[in-house]
Amino acid sequence: MGKTVGTLQLLMGCCKTTSESDGCQNDTDDISKLPALPPNQLKEYGYIELANATGCFSRHYLLGEGGFGQVFKATLDGEEVAIKKLKIIKLENKLEESEFLTCVNHPNIVKMIGLCREGSDRVLVLEFVPNKTLTYHLHDEKNKTLDWPTRMKIALESANGLLYLHQDRKIIHRDMKADNILLDNDFNAKVADFSLSNFLPDSGNVGHITSIFRGTNVYADTEFGDKQKVSYALDVYAFGVILLELISGRKPTQNNTTIIEWVRH
């Protein structure tokens, strides 16, 4: 047990060192200063093509819904994909900067495949990750328990994905939580929805799956109250909560007690 805790502390230390060395910036660095990567060419899709692939965005194809929009399962070019139809009509120019979207390439990050930007419609085409979320396997799956090696694997791979965003791409996720860690059939972890709030004109009021600061947001550092400073430390604190979920199996809030309150007592 001591060795395991030490490993998890090392994970947290790596992320913390990265955030502190970069000064906990209030926004992502200028992308032109980032080291070059081979381009992950995004395909441009037409809105009608994506609508047809999802039965006109029918609930029959719906995978989930949250503050940013609805996610549908579909097949494009013979491949299963996830299609995210954004609710926000007026978006910042950042979504037009395909360099931002193509600069991310890591096995523990959900891959962006393409997008639609016809008129006011904004739809993202993403890698489909088939084995649901970490939340589902920790808290919703009945009569099944993730064994300890699998939990450690998920912790390490999620940390690798987050560290890549912070250290290599200078991207703040802003909404780290168990819902945003997707698992494939081999329980490989992939971090999803990184920095989608960057694309929105008022990111402080928008969340995904569970809205930011609506009710009790266990993943937000209580030291800062309702107004969280956008920094790498924001992600690190949230990742710490995820580690507590992996270690204990407890829900973020259980019996009217948050996991943070529970571990302190």
Secondary structure by P-SEA (a helix, b strand, c coil): caaaaaaaaaaaaaaaaaaaaaccccccccccccccccccbbbbbcaaaaaaaaccccccccccccccbbbbbbbcccbbbbbbbbccccccccccccccccccccccccccccccccccbbbbbccccccccccccccccccccccaaaaaaaaaaaaaaaaaacccccccccccccccbbbccccbbbbccccccccccccccccccccccccccccccccccccccccaaaaaaaaaaaaaaaacccccccccccaaaaaac
